[in-house]
Amino acid sequence: MITSAPEQLDAVAEALKTAGTPSESQKLMFILESPMFVTGEAIAVRLVRLIEALEENDNVQSVHSNFDASEEVLASISG
């Protein structure tokens, strides 16, 4: 993966193509810098349910999240 500033996306793709290394795909992505740590099981359950509902929706192309939780909280909601 090669990253660049959003305004340089096309220029980087063109430079790769010119250099004989065409890109498989190019897209803008938001890269997470700081996760939101969730400590409560009830909130984690609601977040997981929301993410699952969004992922199941045919009109949604992709779902991204910046929430994180302890292994204990995640284990308690997955089992």
mmJSON file of the N, C-alpha and C atoms, coordinates in Angstrom:
{"data_MODEL":{"atom_site":{
"group_PDB":["ATOM","ATOM","ATOM","ATOM","ATOM","ATOM","ATOM","ATOM","ATOM","ATOM","ATOM","ATOM","ATOM","ATOM","ATOM","ATOM","ATOM","ATOM","ATOM","ATOM","ATOM","ATOM","ATOM","ATOM","ATOM","ATOM","ATOM","ATOM","ATOM","ATOM","ATOM","ATOM","ATOM","ATOM","ATOM","ATOM","ATOM","ATOM","ATOM","ATOM","ATOM","ATOM","ATOM","ATOM","ATOM","ATOM","ATOM","ATOM","ATOM","ATOM","ATOM","ATOM","ATOM","ATOM","ATOM","ATOM","ATOM","ATOM","ATOM","ATOM","ATOM","ATOM","ATOM","ATOM","ATOM","ATOM","ATOM","ATOM","ATOM","ATOM","ATOM","ATOM","ATOM","ATOM","ATOM","ATOM","ATOM","ATOM","ATOM","ATOM","ATOM","ATOM","ATOM","ATOM","ATOM","ATOM","ATOM","ATOM","ATOM","ATOM","ATOM","ATOM","ATOM","ATOM","ATOM","ATOM","ATOM","ATOM","ATOM","ATOM","ATOM","ATOM","ATOM","ATOM","ATOM","ATOM","ATOM","ATOM","ATOM","ATOM","ATOM","ATOM","ATOM","ATOM","ATOM","ATOM","ATOM","ATOM","ATOM","ATOM","ATOM","ATOM","ATOM","ATOM","ATOM","ATOM","ATOM","ATOM","ATOM","ATOM","ATOM","ATOM","ATOM","ATOM","ATOM","ATOM","ATOM","ATOM","ATOM","ATOM","ATOM","ATOM","ATOM","ATOM","ATOM","ATOM","ATOM","ATOM","ATOM","ATOM","ATOM","ATOM","ATOM","ATOM","ATOM","ATOM","ATOM","ATOM","ATOM","ATOM","ATOM","ATOM","ATOM","ATOM","ATOM","ATOM","ATOM","ATOM","ATOM","ATOM","ATOM","ATOM","ATOM","ATOM","ATOM","ATOM","ATOM","ATOM","ATOM","ATOM","ATOM","ATOM","ATOM","ATOM","ATOM","ATOM","ATOM","ATOM","ATOM","ATOM","ATOM","ATOM","ATOM","ATOM","ATOM","ATOM","ATOM","ATOM","ATOM","ATOM","ATOM","ATOM","ATOM","ATOM","ATOM","ATOM","ATOM","ATOM","ATOM","ATOM","ATOM","ATOM","ATOM","ATOM","ATOM","ATOM","ATOM","ATOM","ATOM","ATOM","ATOM","ATOM","ATOM","ATOM","ATOM","ATOM","ATOM","ATOM","ATOM","ATOM","ATOM","ATOM","ATOM","ATOM","ATOM","ATOM","ATOM"],
"id":[1,2,3,4,5,6,7,8,9,10,11,12,13,14,15,16,17,18,19,20,21,22,23,24,25,26,27,28,29,30,31,32,33,34,35,36,37,38,39,40,41,42,43,44,45,46,47,48,49,50,51,52,53,54,55,56,57,58,59,60,61,62,63,64,65,66,67,68,69,70,71,72,73,74,75,76,77,78,79,80,81,82,83,84,85,86,87,88,89,90,91,92,93,94,95,96,97,98,99,100,101,102,103,104,105,106,107,108,109,110,111,112,113,114,115,116,117,118,119,120,121,122,123,124,125,126,127,128,129,130,131,132,133,134,135,136,137,138,139,140,141,142,143,144,145,146,147,148,149,150,151,152,153,154,155,156,157,158,159,160,161,162,163,164,165,166,167,168,169,170,171,172,173,174,175,176,177,178,179,180,181,182,183,184,185,186,187,188,189,190,191,192,193,194,195,196,197,198,199,200,201,202,203,204,205,206,207,208,209,210,211,212,213,214,215,216,217,218,219,220,221,222,223,224,225,226,227,228,229,230,231,232,233,234,235,236,237],
"type_symbol":["N","C","C","N","C","C","N","C","C","N","C","C","N","C","C","N","C","C","N","C","C","N","C","C","N","C","C","N","C","C","N","C","C","N","C","C","N","C","C","N","C","C","N","C","C","N","C","C","N","C","C","N","C","C","N","C","C","N","C","C","N","C","C","N","C","C","N","C","C","N","C","C","N","C","C","N","C","C","N","C","C","N","C","C","N","C","C","N","C","C","N","C","C","N","C","C","N","C","C","N","C","C","N","C","C","N","C","C","N","C","C","N","C","C","N","C","C","N","C","C","N","C","C","N","C","C","N","C","C","N","C","C","N","C","C","N","C","C","N","C","C","N","C","C","N","C","C","N","C","C","N","C","C","N","C","C","N","C","C","N","C","C","N","C","C","N","C","C","N","C","C","N","C","C","N","C","C","N","C","C","N","C","C","N","C","C","N","C","C","N","C","C","N","C","C","N","C","C","N","C","C","N","C","C","N","C","C","N","C","C","N","C","C","N","C","C","N","C","C","N","C","C","N","C","C","N","C","C","N","C","C","N","C","C","N","C","C"],
"label_atom_id":["N","CA","C","N","CA","C","N","CA","C","N","CA","C","N","CA","C","N","CA","C","N","CA","C","N","CA","C","N","CA","C","N","CA","C","N","CA","C","N","CA","C","N","CA","C","N","CA","C","N","CA","C","N","CA","C","N","CA","C","N","CA","C","N","CA","C","N","CA","C","N","CA","C","N","CA","C","N","CA","C","N","CA","C","N","CA","C","N","CA","C","N","CA","C","N","CA","C","N","CA","C","N","CA","C","N","CA","C","N","CA","C","N","CA","C","N","CA","C","N","CA","C","N","CA","C","N","CA","C","N","CA","C","N","CA","C","N","CA","C","N","CA","C","N","CA","C","N","CA","C","N","CA","C","N","CA","C","N","CA","C","N","CA","C","N","CA","C","N","CA","C","N","CA","C","N","CA","C","N","CA","C","N","CA","C","N","CA","C","N","CA","C","N","CA","C","N","CA","C","N","CA","C","N","CA","C","N","CA","C","N","CA","C","N","CA","C","N","CA","C","N","CA","C","N","CA","C","N","CA","C","N","CA","C","N","CA","C","N","CA","C","N","CA","C","N","CA","C","N","CA","C","N","CA","C","N","CA","C","N","CA","C","N","CA","C","N","CA","C","N","CA","C","N","CA","C"],
"label_alt_id":[null,null,null,null,null,null,null,null,null,null,null,null,null,null,null,null,null,null,null,null,null,null,null,null,null,null,null,null,null,null,null,null,null,null,null,null,null,null,null,null,null,null,null,null,null,null,null,null,null,null,null,null,null,null,null,null,null,null,null,null,null,null,null,null,null,null,null,null,null,null,null,null,null,null,null,null,null,null,null,null,null,null,null,null,null,null,null,null,null,null,null,null,null,null,null,null,null,null,null,null,null,null,null,null,null,null,null,null,null,null,null,null,null,null,null,null,null,null,null,null,null,null,null,null,null,null,null,null,null,null,null,null,null,null,null,null,null,null,null,null,null,null,null,null,null,null,null,null,null,null,null,null,null,null,null,null,null,null,null,null,null,null,null,null,null,null,null,null,null,null,null,null,null,null,null,null,null,null,null,null,null,null,null,null,null,null,null,null,null,null,null,null,null,null,null,null,null,null,null,null,null,null,null,null,null,null,null,null,null,null,null,null,null,null,null,null,null,null,null,null,null,null,null,null,null,null,null,null,null,null,null,null,null,null,null,null,null],
"label_comp_id":["MET","MET","MET","ILE","ILE","ILE","THR","THR","THR","SER","SER","SER","ALA","ALA","ALA","PRO","PRO","PRO","GLU","GLU","GLU","GLN","GLN","GLN","LEU","LEU","LEU","ASP","ASP","ASP","ALA","ALA","ALA","VAL","VAL","VAL","ALA","ALA","ALA","GLU","GLU","GLU","ALA","ALA","ALA","LEU","LEU","LEU","LYS","LYS","LYS","THR","THR","THR","ALA","ALA","ALA","GLY","GLY","GLY","THR","THR","THR","PRO","PRO","PRO","SER","SER","SER","GLU","GLU","GLU","SER","SER","SER","GLN","GLN","GLN","LYS","LYS","LYS","LEU","LEU","LEU","MET","MET","MET","PHE","PHE","PHE","ILE","ILE","ILE","LEU","LEU","LEU","GLU","GLU","GLU","SER","SER","SER","PRO","PRO","PRO","MET","MET","MET","PHE","PHE","PHE","VAL","VAL","VAL","THR","THR","THR","GLY","GLY","GLY","GLU","GLU","GLU","ALA","ALA","ALA","ILE","ILE","ILE","ALA","ALA","ALA","VAL","VAL","VAL","ARG","ARG","ARG","LEU","LEU","LEU","VAL","VAL","VAL","ARG","ARG","ARG","LEU","LEU","LEU","ILE","ILE","ILE","GLU","GLU","GLU","ALA","ALA","ALA","LEU","LEU","LEU","GLU","GLU","GLU","GLU","GLU","GLU","ASN","ASN","ASN","ASP","ASP","ASP","ASN","ASN","ASN","VAL","VAL","VAL","GLN","GLN","GLN","SER","SER","SER","VAL","VAL","VAL","HIS","HIS","HIS","SER","SER","SER","ASN","ASN","ASN","PHE","PHE","PHE","ASP","ASP","ASP","ALA","ALA","ALA","SER","SER","SER","GLU","GLU","GLU","GLU","GLU","GLU","VAL","VAL","VAL","LEU","LEU","LEU","ALA","ALA","ALA","SER","SER","SER","ILE","ILE","ILE","SER","SER","SER","GLY","GLY","GLY"],
"label_asym_id":["A","A","A","A","A","A","A","A","A","A","A","A","A","A","A","A","A","A","A","A","A","A","A","A","A","A","A","A","A","A","A","A","A","A","A","A","A","A","A","A","A","A","A","A","A","A","A","A","A","A","A","A","A","A","A","A","A","A","A","A","A","A","A","A","A","A","A","A","A","A","A","A","A","A","A","A","A","A","A","A","A","A","A","A","A","A","A","A","A","A","A","A","A","A","A","A","A","A","A","A","A","A","A","A","A","A","A","A","A","A","A","A","A","A","A","A","A","A","A","A","A","A","A","A","A","A","A","A","A","A","A","A","A","A","A","A","A","A","A","A","A","A","A","A","A","A","A","A","A","A","A","A","A","A","A","A","A","A","A","A","A","A","A","A","A","A","A","A","A","A","A","A","A","A","A","A","A","A","A","A","A","A","A","A","A","A","A","A","A","A","A","A","A","A","A","A","A","A","A","A","A","A","A","A","A","A","A","A","A","A","A","A","A","A","A","A","A","A","A","A","A","A","A","A","A","A","A","A","A","A","A","A","A","A","A","A","A"],
"label_entity_id":["1","1","1","1","1","1","1","1","1","1","1","1","1","1","1","1","1","1","1","1","1","1","1","1","1","1","1","1","1","1","1","1","1","1","1","1","1","1","1","1","1","1","1","1","1","1","1","1","1","1","1","1","1","1","1","1","1","1","1","1","1","1","1","1","1","1","1","1","1","1","1","1","1","1","1","1","1","1","1","1","1","1","1","1","1","1","1","1","1","1","1","1","1","1","1","1","1","1","1","1","1","1","1","1","1","1","1","1","1","1","1","1","1","1","1","1","1","1","1","1","1","1","1","1","1","1","1","1","1","1","1","1","1","1","1","1","1","1","1","1","1","1","1","1","1","1","1","1","1","1","1","1","1","1","1","1","1","1","1","1","1","1","1","1","1","1","1","1","1","1","1","1","1","1","1","1","1","1","1","1","1","1","1","1","1","1","1","1","1","1","1","1","1","1","1","1","1","1","1","1","1","1","1","1","1","1","1","1","1","1","1","1","1","1","1","1","1","1","1","1","1","1","1","1","1","1","1","1","1","1","1","1","1","1","1","1","1"],
"label_seq_id":[1,1,1,2,2,2,3,3,3,4,4,4,5,5,5,6,6,6,7,7,7,8,8,8,9,9,9,10,10,10,11,11,11,12,12,12,13,13,13,14,14,14,15,15,15,16,16,16,17,17,17,18,18,18,19,19,19,20,20,20,21,21,21,22,22,22,23,23,23,24,24,24,25,25,25,26,26,26,27,27,27,28,28,28,29,29,29,30,30,30,31,31,31,32,32,32,33,33,33,34,34,34,35,35,35,36,36,36,37,37,37,38,38,38,39,39,39,40,40,40,41,41,41,42,42,42,43,43,43,44,44,44,45,45,45,46,46,46,47,47,47,48,48,48,49,49,49,50,50,50,51,51,51,52,52,52,53,53,53,54,54,54,55,55,55,56,56,56,57,57,57,58,58,58,59,59,59,60,60,60,61,61,61,62,62,62,63,63,63,64,64,64,65,65,65,66,66,66,67,67,67,68,68,68,69,69,69,70,70,70,71,71,71,72,72,72,73,73,73,74,74,74,75,75,75,76,76,76,77,77,77,78,78,78,79,79,79],
"pdbx_PDB_ins_code":[null,null,null,null,null,null,null,null,null,null,null,null,null,null,null,null,null,null,null,null,null,null,null,null,null,null,null,null,null,null,null,null,null,null,null,null,null,null,null,null,null,null,null,null,null,null,null,null,null,null,null,null,null,null,null,null,null,null,null,null,null,null,null,null,null,null,null,null,null,null,null,null,null,null,null,null,null,null,null,null,null,null,null,null,null,null,null,null,null,null,null,null,null,null,null,null,null,null,null,null,null,null,null,null,null,null,null,null,null,null,null,null,null,null,null,null,null,null,null,null,null,null,null,null,null,null,null,null,null,null,null,null,null,null,null,null,null,null,null,null,null,null,null,null,null,null,null,null,null,null,null,null,null,null,null,null,null,null,null,null,null,null,null,null,null,null,null,null,null,null,null,null,null,null,null,null,null,null,null,null,null,null,null,null,null,null,null,null,null,null,null,null,null,null,null,null,null,null,null,null,null,null,null,null,null,null,null,null,null,null,null,null,null,null,null,null,null,null,null,null,null,null,null,null,null,null,null,null,null,null,null,null,null,null,null,null,null],
"Cartn_x":[0.842,0.0,0.897,0.497,1.188,0.202,0.637,-0.235,0.284,-0.643,-0.295,-1.365,-1.116,-2.135,-3.282,-4.513,-5.661,-5.521,-4.99,-4.87,-3.791,-2.974,-1.913,-2.267,-3.471,-3.868,-3.681,-4.215,-4.109,-2.669,-1.918,-0.523,0.319,0.084,0.831,0.473,-0.794,-1.22,-0.613,-0.59,-0.011,1.496,2.173,3.625,3.942,3.143,3.343,3.142,2.101,1.822,2.969,3.448,4.552,5.818,6.017,7.201,7.054,5.92,5.708,5.156,4.631,4.043,2.608,1.692,0.313,-0.299,-1.142,-1.779,-2.977,-3.2,-4.351,-5.639,-5.574,-6.714,-6.201,-7.03,-6.708,-7.983,-7.898,-9.073,-8.661,-9.559,-9.363,-9.814,-9.011,-9.347,-9.038,-9.846,-9.546,-8.764,-7.588,-6.754,-6.883,-7.326,-7.547,-6.255,-6.318,-5.152,-5.29,-6.508,-6.676,-8.003,-7.94,-9.175,-9.947,-11.239,-12.094,-12.265,-11.706,-11.745,-13.065,-13.782,-15.078,-14.883,-15.3,-15.102,-16.369,-17.518,-18.776,-19.297,-19.714,-20.244,-21.504,-22.388,-23.645,-23.387,-22.447,-22.129,-21.466,-20.563,-19.896,-20.905,-21.883,-22.926,-23.687,-24.064,-24.812,-23.984,-22.689,-21.816,-21.67,-21.478,-21.339,-22.628,-23.76,-25.053,-25.235,-24.859,-24.963,-24.069,-22.838,-21.906,-22.43,-22.935,-23.492,-24.684,-25.556,-26.732,-26.309,-25.329,-24.84,-24.202,-23.424,-22.766,-23.774,-24.914,-25.942,-26.795,-26.742,-27.541,-26.933,-27.728,-27.246,-26.804,-27.297,-26.939,-25.629,-25.074,-23.829,-22.667,-21.687,-20.543,-19.474,-19.184,-18.191,-18.44,-18.016,-18.203,-16.841,-16.537,-15.279,-15.609,-14.799,-15.035,-13.719,-13.76,-12.563,-12.736,-13.72,-13.891,-13.061,-12.587,-11.812,-12.303,-12.138,-12.549,-11.595,-11.623,-10.743,-11.158,-10.231,-10.522,-11.671,-11.754,-12.812,-14.184,-14.283,-15.557,-15.934,-14.982,-15.291,-15.671,-15.007,-15.34,-16.738,-17.117,-18.421,-19.573,-19.319,-20.4,-20.425,-19.346,-19.324,-19.79,-19.89,-20.244,-21.581],
"Cartn_y":[-1.161,0.0,1.237,2.195,3.479,4.532,5.406,6.474,7.828,8.75,10.108,11.045,12.31,13.302,13.146,13.396,13.212,13.949,15.168,15.95,15.411,14.481,13.896,12.505,12.03,10.677,10.421,11.28,11.085,11.196,12.133,12.312,11.088,10.52,9.326,8.149,7.959,6.867,7.037,8.244,8.51,8.268,8.671,8.449,6.957,6.185,4.732,4.126,4.573,4.075,4.422,5.652,6.101,5.296,4.923,4.152,2.663,2.286,0.888,0.029,0.669,-0.052,0.433,-0.017,0.447,-0.047,0.775,0.398,-0.504,-1.423,-2.322,-1.541,-0.602,0.266,1.528,2.524,3.751,4.27,4.664,5.183,6.037,6.928,7.741,6.944,6.977,6.281,7.188,7.067,7.745,6.771,7.165,6.297,6.738,5.812,6.064,6.446,7.503,7.922,7.628,7.642,7.36,6.643,5.424,4.678,5.236,4.998,5.366,4.113,4.122,2.944,2.9,1.785,1.589,0.635,1.057,0.215,-0.507,0.034,-0.576,-1.623,-2.746,-3.837,-3.415,-2.665,-2.262,-1.403,-0.488,0.363,-0.46,-1.362,-2.211,-3.074,-3.617,-4.432,-3.597,-2.387,-1.522,-1.165,-0.919,-0.6,-1.796,-2.965,-4.166,-4.432,-4.284,-4.477,-3.463,-2.216,-1.193,-1.532,-1.913,-2.268,-3.452,-4.471,-5.642,-5.259,-4.4,-3.974,-3.204,-2.342,-1.59,-2.52,-3.495,-4.423,-5.28,-5.57,-6.395,-5.61,-4.298,-3.456,-3.451,-3.822,-3.904,-2.549,-1.467,-0.134,0.391,-0.318,0.107,-0.633,0.105,-0.506,-0.983,-0.217,-0.64,0.085,-0.537,0.017,0.089,1.229,1.427,1.925,1.55,1.953,2.269,3.169,3.458,3.054,2.171,1.777,0.548,0.504,-0.628,-0.923,-2.165,-2.565,-3.627,-3.848,-4.868,-6.25,-7.19,-8.564,-9.147,-8.777,-9.293,-8.811,-7.521,-6.97,-7.603,-7.713,-8.312,-9.773,-10.504,-11.918,-12.058,-11.15,-11.251,-10.972,-10.174,-9.86,-10.798,-11.54,-12.441,-13.843,-14.148,-15.507,-15.576],
"Cartn_z":[0.0,0.0,0.0,-0.784,-0.847,-0.386,0.505,0.981,0.513,0.367,-0.032,0.485,0.338,0.664,-0.332,0.097,-0.798,-2.128,-2.083,-3.321,-4.26,-3.792,-4.613,-5.16,-4.878,-5.269,-6.764,-7.592,-9.043,-9.528,-8.981,-9.394,-9.033,-7.865,-7.453,-8.346,-8.631,-9.515,-10.904,-11.412,-12.731,-12.72,-11.653,-11.543,-11.503,-10.812,-10.776,-12.162,-12.837,-14.183,-15.127,-15.071,-15.912,-15.632,-14.373,-13.981,-14.317,-14.908,-15.275,-14.153,-13.139,-12.015,-11.822,-12.668,-12.53,-11.222,-10.642,-9.381,-9.648,-8.729,-8.823,-8.575,-7.64,-7.355,-6.668,-6.663,-5.938,-5.322,-4.068,-3.387,-2.206,-1.832,-0.642,0.571,1.606,2.845,4.025,5.051,6.302,7.161,7.61,8.423,9.874,10.7,12.116,12.82,13.591,14.356,15.839,16.362,17.786,18.025,18.54,18.789,19.988,19.991,21.11,21.96,23.168,24.02,24.778,24.643,25.29,26.465,27.647,28.828,29.257,28.945,29.389,28.418,28.978,28.147,27.401,28.042,27.404,26.164,26.264,25.113,24.016,24.391,23.407,22.663,23.374,22.736,21.716,22.087,21.162,19.934,20.135,19.001,18.063,18.621,17.791,17.022,17.677,16.98,15.854,16.097,15.066,13.874,14.149,13.068,12.276,12.972,12.286,11.416,11.93,11.16,9.915,10.055,8.897,7.867,8.316,7.397,6.637,7.255,6.608,5.626,5.682,4.801,3.401,2.406,1.021,0.463,1.02,0.525,1.099,2.071,2.711,2.064,1.569,0.882,1.848,2.877,3.863,5.181,6.255,7.587,8.263,8.841,9.56,10.958,11.896,13.273,13.958,14.92,15.694,17.154,17.427,18.818,19.128,20.359,20.847,22.258,22.683,24.018,24.524,25.814,26.404,25.907,25.978,25.556,26.378,27.651,28.511,28.038,27.711,27.243,25.91,24.997,23.698,23.844,24.725,24.951,25.544,26.432,27.068,26.098,25.077,24.135,22.946,22.724,21.569,21.934,23.179,23.583,24.143],
"occupancy":[1.0,1.0,1.0,1.0,1.0,1.0,1.0,1.0,1.0,1.0,1.0,1.0,1.0,1.0,1.0,1.0,1.0,1.0,1.0,1.0,1.0,1.0,1.0,1.0,1.0,1.0,1.0,1.0,1.0,1.0,1.0,1.0,1.0,1.0,1.0,1.0,1.0,1.0,1.0,1.0,1.0,1.0,1.0,1.0,1.0,1.0,1.0,1.0,1.0,1.0,1.0,1.0,1.0,1.0,1.0,1.0,1.0,1.0,1.0,1.0,1.0,1.0,1.0,1.0,1.0,1.0,1.0,1.0,1.0,1.0,1.0,1.0,1.0,1.0,1.0,1.0,1.0,1.0,1.0,1.0,1.0,1.0,1.0,1.0,1.0,1.0,1.0,1.0,1.0,1.0,1.0,1.0,1.0,1.0,1.0,1.0,1.0,1.0,1.0,1.0,1.0,1.0,1.0,1.0,1.0,1.0,1.0,1.0,1.0,1.0,1.0,1.0,1.0,1.0,1.0,1.0,1.0,1.0,1.0,1.0,1.0,1.0,1.0,1.0,1.0,1.0,1.0,1.0,1.0,1.0,1.0,1.0,1.0,1.0,1.0,1.0,1.0,1.0,1.0,1.0,1.0,1.0,1.0,1.0,1.0,1.0,1.0,1.0,1.0,1.0,1.0,1.0,1.0,1.0,1.0,1.0,1.0,1.0,1.0,1.0,1.0,1.0,1.0,1.0,1.0,1.0,1.0,1.0,1.0,1.0,1.0,1.0,1.0,1.0,1.0,1.0,1.0,1.0,1.0,1.0,1.0,1.0,1.0,1.0,1.0,1.0,1.0,1.0,1.0,1.0,1.0,1.0,1.0,1.0,1.0,1.0,1.0,1.0,1.0,1.0,1.0,1.0,1.0,1.0,1.0,1.0,1.0,1.0,1.0,1.0,1.0,1.0,1.0,1.0,1.0,1.0,1.0,1.0,1.0,1.0,1.0,1.0,1.0,1.0,1.0,1.0,1.0,1.0,1.0,1.0,1.0,1.0,1.0,1.0,1.0,1.0,1.0],
"B_iso_or_equiv":[0.0,0.0,0.0,0.0,0.0,0.0,0.0,0.0,0.0,0.0,0.0,0.0,0.0,0.0,0.0,0.0,0.0,0.0,0.0,0.0,0.0,0.0,0.0,0.0,0.0,0.0,0.0,0.0,0.0,0.0,0.0,0.0,0.0,0.0,0.0,0.0,0.0,0.0,0.0,0.0,0.0,0.0,0.0,0.0,0.0,0.0,0.0,0.0,0.0,0.0,0.0,0.0,0.0,0.0,0.0,0.0,0.0,0.0,0.0,0.0,0.0,0.0,0.0,0.0,0.0,0.0,0.0,0.0,0.0,0.0,0.0,0.0,0.0,0.0,0.0,0.0,0.0,0.0,0.0,0.0,0.0,0.0,0.0,0.0,0.0,0.0,0.0,0.0,0.0,0.0,0.0,0.0,0.0,0.0,0.0,0.0,0.0,0.0,0.0,0.0,0.0,0.0,0.0,0.0,0.0,0.0,0.0,0.0,0.0,0.0,0.0,0.0,0.0,0.0,0.0,0.0,0.0,0.0,0.0,0.0,0.0,0.0,0.0,0.0,0.0,0.0,0.0,0.0,0.0,0.0,0.0,0.0,0.0,0.0,0.0,0.0,0.0,0.0,0.0,0.0,0.0,0.0,0.0,0.0,0.0,0.0,0.0,0.0,0.0,0.0,0.0,0.0,0.0,0.0,0.0,0.0,0.0,0.0,0.0,0.0,0.0,0.0,0.0,0.0,0.0,0.0,0.0,0.0,0.0,0.0,0.0,0.0,0.0,0.0,0.0,0.0,0.0,0.0,0.0,0.0,0.0,0.0,0.0,0.0,0.0,0.0,0.0,0.0,0.0,0.0,0.0,0.0,0.0,0.0,0.0,0.0,0.0,0.0,0.0,0.0,0.0,0.0,0.0,0.0,0.0,0.0,0.0,0.0,0.0,0.0,0.0,0.0,0.0,0.0,0.0,0.0,0.0,0.0,0.0,0.0,0.0,0.0,0.0,0.0,0.0,0.0,0.0,0.0,0.0,0.0,0.0,0.0,0.0,0.0,0.0,0.0,0.0],
"pdbx_formal_charge":[null,null,null,null,null,null,null,null,null,null,null,null,null,null,null,null,null,null,null,null,null,null,null,null,null,null,null,null,null,null,null,null,null,null,null,null,null,null,null,null,null,null,null,null,null,null,null,null,null,null,null,null,null,null,null,null,null,null,null,null,null,null,null,null,null,null,null,null,null,null,null,null,null,null,null,null,null,null,null,null,null,null,null,null,null,null,null,null,null,null,null,null,null,null,null,null,null,null,null,null,null,null,null,null,null,null,null,null,null,null,null,null,null,null,null,null,null,null,null,null,null,null,null,null,null,null,null,null,null,null,null,null,null,null,null,null,null,null,null,null,null,null,null,null,null,null,null,null,null,null,null,null,null,null,null,null,null,null,null,null,null,null,null,null,null,null,null,null,null,null,null,null,null,null,null,null,null,null,null,null,null,null,null,null,null,null,null,null,null,null,null,null,null,null,null,null,null,null,null,null,null,null,null,null,null,null,null,null,null,null,null,null,null,null,null,null,null,null,null,null,null,null,null,null,null,null,null,null,null,null,null,null,null,null,null,null,null],
"auth_seq_id":[1,1,1,2,2,2,3,3,3,4,4,4,5,5,5,6,6,6,7,7,7,8,8,8,9,9,9,10,10,10,11,11,11,12,12,12,13,13,13,14,14,14,15,15,15,16,16,16,17,17,17,18,18,18,19,19,19,20,20,20,21,21,21,22,22,22,23,23,23,24,24,24,25,25,25,26,26,26,27,27,27,28,28,28,29,29,29,30,30,30,31,31,31,32,32,32,33,33,33,34,34,34,35,35,35,36,36,36,37,37,37,38,38,38,39,39,39,40,40,40,41,41,41,42,42,42,43,43,43,44,44,44,45,45,45,46,46,46,47,47,47,48,48,48,49,49,49,50,50,50,51,51,51,52,52,52,53,53,53,54,54,54,55,55,55,56,56,56,57,57,57,58,58,58,59,59,59,60,60,60,61,61,61,62,62,62,63,63,63,64,64,64,65,65,65,66,66,66,67,67,67,68,68,68,69,69,69,70,70,70,71,71,71,72,72,72,73,73,73,74,74,74,75,75,75,76,76,76,77,77,77,78,78,78,79,79,79],
"auth_comp_id":["MET","MET","MET","ILE","ILE","ILE","THR","THR","THR","SER","SER","SER","ALA","ALA","ALA","PRO","PRO","PRO","GLU","GLU","GLU","GLN","GLN","GLN","LEU","LEU","LEU","ASP","ASP","ASP","ALA","ALA","ALA","VAL","VAL","VAL","ALA","ALA","ALA","GLU","GLU","GLU","ALA","ALA","ALA","LEU","LEU","LEU","LYS","LYS","LYS","THR","THR","THR","ALA","ALA","ALA","GLY","GLY","GLY","THR","THR","THR","PRO","PRO","PRO","SER","SER","SER","GLU","GLU","GLU","SER","SER","SER","GLN","GLN","GLN","LYS","LYS","LYS","LEU","LEU","LEU","MET","MET","MET","PHE","PHE","PHE","ILE","ILE","ILE","LEU","LEU","LEU","GLU","GLU","GLU","SER","SER","SER","PRO","PRO","PRO","MET","MET","MET","PHE","PHE","PHE","VAL","VAL","VAL","THR","THR","THR","GLY","GLY","GLY","GLU","GLU","GLU","ALA","ALA","ALA","ILE","ILE","ILE","ALA","ALA","ALA","VAL","VAL","VAL","ARG","ARG","ARG","LEU","LEU","LEU","VAL","VAL","VAL","ARG","ARG","ARG","LEU","LEU","LEU","ILE","ILE","ILE","GLU","GLU","GLU","ALA","ALA","ALA","LEU","LEU","LEU","GLU","GLU","GLU","GLU","GLU","GLU","ASN","ASN","ASN","ASP","ASP","ASP","ASN","ASN","ASN","VAL","VAL","VAL","GLN","GLN","GLN","SER","SER","SER","VAL","VAL","VAL","HIS","HIS","HIS","SER","SER","SER","ASN","ASN","ASN","PHE","PHE","PHE","ASP","ASP","ASP","ALA","ALA","ALA","SER","SER","SER","GLU","GLU","GLU","GLU","GLU","GLU","VAL","VAL","VAL","LEU","LEU","LEU","ALA","ALA","ALA","SER","SER","SER","ILE","ILE","ILE","SER","SER","SER","GLY","GLY","GLY"],
"auth_asym_id":["A","A","A","A","A","A","A","A","A","A","A","A","A","A","A","A","A","A","A","A","A","A","A","A","A","A","A","A","A","A","A","A","A","A","A","A","A","A","A","A","A","A","A","A","A","A","A","A","A","A","A","A","A","A","A","A","A","A","A","A","A","A","A","A","A","A","A","A","A","A","A","A","A","A","A","A","A","A","A","A","A","A","A","A","A","A","A","A","A","A","A","A","A","A","A","A","A","A","A","A","A","A","A","A","A","A","A","A","A","A","A","A","A","A","A","A","A","A","A","A","A","A","A","A","A","A","A","A","A","A","A","A","A","A","A","A","A","A","A","A","A","A","A","A","A","A","A","A","A","A","A","A","A","A","A","A","A","A","A","A","A","A","A","A","A","A","A","A","A","A","A","A","A","A","A","A","A","A","A","A","A","A","A","A","A","A","A","A","A","A","A","A","A","A","A","A","A","A","A","A","A","A","A","A","A","A","A","A","A","A","A","A","A","A","A","A","A","A","A","A","A","A","A","A","A","A","A","A","A","A","A","A","A","A","A","A","A"],
"auth_atom_id":["N","CA","C","N","CA","C","N","CA","C","N","CA","C","N","CA","C","N","CA","C","N","CA","C","N","CA","C","N","CA","C","N","CA","C","N","CA","C","N","CA","C","N","CA","C","N","CA","C","N","CA","C","N","CA","C","N","CA","C","N","CA","C","N","CA","C","N","CA","C","N","CA","C","N","CA","C","N","CA","C","N","CA","C","N","CA","C","N","CA","C","N","CA","C","N","CA","C","N","CA","C","N","CA","C","N","CA","C","N","CA","C","N","CA","C","N","CA","C","N","CA","C","N","CA","C","N","CA","C","N","CA","C","N","CA","C","N","CA","C","N","CA","C","N","CA","C","N","CA","C","N","CA","C","N","CA","C","N","CA","C","N","CA","C","N","CA","C","N","CA","C","N","CA","C","N","CA","C","N","CA","C","N","CA","C","N","CA","C","N","CA","C","N","CA","C","N","CA","C","N","CA","C","N","CA","C","N","CA","C","N","CA","C","N","CA","C","N","CA","C","N","CA","C","N","CA","C","N","CA","C","N","CA","C","N","CA","C","N","CA","C","N","CA","C","N","CA","C","N","CA","C","N","CA","C","N","CA","C","N","CA","C","N","CA","C","N","CA","C","N","CA","C","N","CA","C"],
"pdbx_PDB_model_num":[1,1,1,1,1,1,1,1,1,1,1,1,1,1,1,1,1,1,1,1,1,1,1,1,1,1,1,1,1,1,1,1,1,1,1,1,1,1,1,1,1,1,1,1,1,1,1,1,1,1,1,1,1,1,1,1,1,1,1,1,1,1,1,1,1,1,1,1,1,1,1,1,1,1,1,1,1,1,1,1,1,1,1,1,1,1,1,1,1,1,1,1,1,1,1,1,1,1,1,1,1,1,1,1,1,1,1,1,1,1,1,1,1,1,1,1,1,1,1,1,1,1,1,1,1,1,1,1,1,1,1,1,1,1,1,1,1,1,1,1,1,1,1,1,1,1,1,1,1,1,1,1,1,1,1,1,1,1,1,1,1,1,1,1,1,1,1,1,1,1,1,1,1,1,1,1,1,1,1,1,1,1,1,1,1,1,1,1,1,1,1,1,1,1,1,1,1,1,1,1,1,1,1,1,1,1,1,1,1,1,1,1,1,1,1,1,1,1,1,1,1,1,1,1,1,1,1,1,1,1,1,1,1,1,1,1,1]
}}}
